[in-house]
Amino acid sequence: MSVSDIKIPESYSKEDVQEILHLAIARKSDTEELTRTQLWEIAAELDIDPQSLQVAEKDWLAQKALLIQRVEFNQYRRGILKQKFVNYGIINAFLLLLNFLGSGSLSWSLYILVILGLPLALNSWKTFQTQGEDYEKAFQGWMLKKEVKQSISTLWEKFKKAWQS
């Protein structure tokens, strides 16, 4: 069956319209980006009222900002995990060396290696889980901590400016 054999429907669902328009806009544009003015012109041609477009644009910006925050949070968690791996490596290297130099073999230090490895494995698993209730709680806590830190920083700057005046 070729493309010319496909029957063109008389009506489309909203999802189909979105996909078709997405493909058409992607093909029409010589550059990878459209200006905000072009966005508004396209919306006007599609008979989308300016208020709906403005609300949709704000929702999109909020979603994009949230996505950026989640990426930053994931990088933060991976940085903490990386530091834990470094600490684990240093501590266990020291204990393995101490055990080997003391007895000429590795005995008790292997138990410590395994015991300290279990929480690290659980932290690793938790770090790479980016969905679920626990992740959302951790993300919300991180966001709150970041907002409080920003507020305190802003307040401190205002206080310093007032003090200098």
N, C-alpha and C positions, 0 to 999 in steps of 0.2 A: 504494500500500500504506500503510495507516495503522498506528498503534501497536497498535491492538486486533487487527490481523491477524497480528501477530508471535507465533510460538509460543514459549512460555516453556520453556527447557531444564530438564532434570531435574538436571543438574550443571553446575558452573562451574569454570574454571581458576583458579589462585591470582591471576593478573593480573586476571581478570574480577571476582573477589571484591573485590580491592583497589579497583578502579575504582567498583564499585557502592557499597561501604561509604564510600568517599571522598565520593561524591555524596550519599549518605544523611546522613552526618554534616554536610556543608556545608548541607544543607537543614534539618536538625533544629535546628541552633544558631541562636538569635536573635542572638547576638553573633558576632563574627568569631573569637573565641578560646574554647577549651575549657580548663578547669582541669586540672592534673595529676591531681587526684582523679577527674575525669570520664574522663580517659584510662585510668586504672587500672580504673575501673568498666566501661568499654567492653571493655577487654581481658579482664576477668573474665567478662563476658557472652559473649564469643567463645571462652571456654575457652583463653585464652592464659596460660601459666604466668607468674608474676611474674618469674622469673629471665630468661626469654626477652624479656619486655617491658623489663626493666631493661637488658639487653645491647643491645637495639634502641635504647633511648633514649640510651644512652651512645654508640653508633655514630652516631646521628643528630646528637648534640651535637658529636661530633668532626668529622663532615662539615661541619656548619654553621660551626664554628670555622675549618676549613681553607678554606672558601669565603670567609669574611671576610678571612682572611690573603691569599688570592689577589686579592681586590678591592683590598686595601691595597697589595699588590705592584704590581698594574697601575697604580694611581694614582701610585705612586712612580716607576715607569718613565716614565709620561707626563709627570710633573713634570720629570724629567731631560731628556726630549726637548724639552719646552717651553723649558727653559733653553738647550739647544743651538740651537734656532731663534732665540732672542733674541740669542745670541752671534753666530750666522751673520749675522743681519740687521745688527747693529751693525758687525761687521768689514767686511762687504761694502758697507754704506752709506758707510763711511769710505773704502774703496778706490775705489768708484765716484766719489765726490766728489773725491778726490785725483786720479784719472785725468782727470776732466772739467775740473777747474780747471787742471791742468797742460797739457793738450793741446787742450782745447775739444771733445773727443769721447771716446767710450768705446771703448777698444781692449783693452789688456792686462787690465783689471779684469774684463772679461767672462769671460776664461779662468779667472781665479781664482774667480769666482762659480760657474762650472760645476764646477770641480775640487773646491771645498769643498762643493758641493751634493750630490755623489755619496755621500760617507759619511753625510751627513745623511739622504738618501733611504733608504739601507740601514738606518740606525738607526731611521727611522720605520717601515719595513716590519717590522723585528725587534720593535719595541715593541708593535705591534698583533697580533703572532702570539701567541696565548694557548694554543697546543697544540704538542705535539711535544717531542722530546728536549732541544733547546736551551732551550726555555722551562722545562722541568722542572729542568734543571741550574741555570739562572739563579734560579729560584724557591727551590730547595734552598739555593743559596749565599746568597741574601738572608735566608732563614730562619735559617741557621747564624750569619750575621753579626749578625742581630737578637738571637738567643739569647745569643751571646757578649757583646754589648753589655749586655743585661739582666743577665747574670750578673756582669759587672764592676761594673755600677751597684749591684747588690744587695750585692756584696762591699764596695764602697766605703762604702755606707751603714752596713753592720755595723762596718766599721773605724772610721768617724767616731763611731758610738755608743759603741764600746768605748774610744776615745781620750778621749771626753768624760766617761766614767764614772770 
